[in-house]
Amino acid sequence: MNLRLQIGRMGSVLVLAFAALASRSEAQVLNSGASTITLQAVLNDSLTVSLSSSAVNFTLTPGSASNPGSLGITATTAWALKPSVGSVKVYAFFANSATALTDGAGHNIPSADFQISNNAGPFTALTSTVPFGGANAGMLLSTTRILGNNRSGSHQDLMNFNINLTTIPSLPAATYTGTLTIRAQAI
Amino acid sequence: MNTGKFSRITAVALGLALATTMAAAQVNSGAQTITLNAKLAESLTLGLSANAVSFTLAAGSATNAGSTSITATTKWTLLPGRTAVGVYAYFSSTTALTDGAGNNIPSSAFFIADNTNPSTALTGTTPWGTGTGLQMENIAITGTNRSSSQTDAMTFNIDLSSLPQLPAATYTGTLNIQAQAIT
């Protein structure tokens, strides 16, 4: 009977010890279930052109090849593009090659007599057909090849302007106005 | 479905996919505009190749030629409404040259041969006087010459046949050459 009592006490002690150990173990780490958050970051294609100024004046001399614009304008093209894009091209163009500038009374300065020198290059008439504007009324200002290191980048085109009146020596005195458009395309 | 039909459908599908991909790859910027303003001002100028002519006169002679010919170059850039440009030679009065002592050579004794035209006395009317000038040019302005020029080569003569008693003296005067554009 005494032995049975002793065994009973030892059993009680062991049960208490195990219970205490188990209790301590559960108190050290308590993990919830894992909840997930799906992350999505979209960097949209973007392509913008901004101009340092938006007006140019010319004082014309009849028949003269050199009638420079009053100032140069810098077009800054900025982009963030998808990997599939190969290049960014910047264009200058008029809506109509015959009437780059007009006095509104039937007397016109065609785009062939309007010239741009881009980034100190030679003066070039706007006689090319580009993705925008009228046929034979534009020019490609620049092409930037897109590589792995410039998918987000920018480019500047400093344009100087000239009107060549040698082909229209009889242009009457008047004020001629027009709109030149600058636009970029990534493709 | 036979193999040929399947191939055609596949080709069309691939074409559409390629076109869609290409369209998606093209990105255009917005259009930025530059306003252009070019002013061609109206102008009318006249320049002379020289500004002095001398004459050695022979009493009563019809022929007293000037020492040099002078070319007047008239240049213009005109508004669309202009219809003509006139070039004139004239004196401010009928007294063309004078010795300052009351002895005068009238404009009727002063002659200009302009280009290939005959020598003509300055007795016509100009915008600046009556009976004292000569219209050398009357140029119609059309769409082809709104900006243009004209030269007038003038040779001069003083006809003293009507002034046989003109006293010996030095006679001076001022001949004006002027252009006018009219509407």
Interface residues (C-beta under 8 A of the other chain):
Chain A: D45 S46 L47 T48 V49 S50 L51 S53 S54 A55 V56 N57 F58 T59 L60 P62 G63 N67 G69 I73 A75 T77 W79 L81 K82 S84 V85 A100 L101 D103 A105 H107 I109 F114 P131 F132 F161 I163 P169 S170 L171 P172 A173 A174 T175 Y176 T177 G178 T179 L180 T181 I182 R183 A184 Q185 A186 I187
Chain B: T21 A25 Q26 V27 N28 S29 G30 A31 Q32 T33 I34 T35 L36 N37 A38 K39 L40 A41 E42 S43 T77 L78 L79 P80 G143 T144 N145 R146 S147 S148
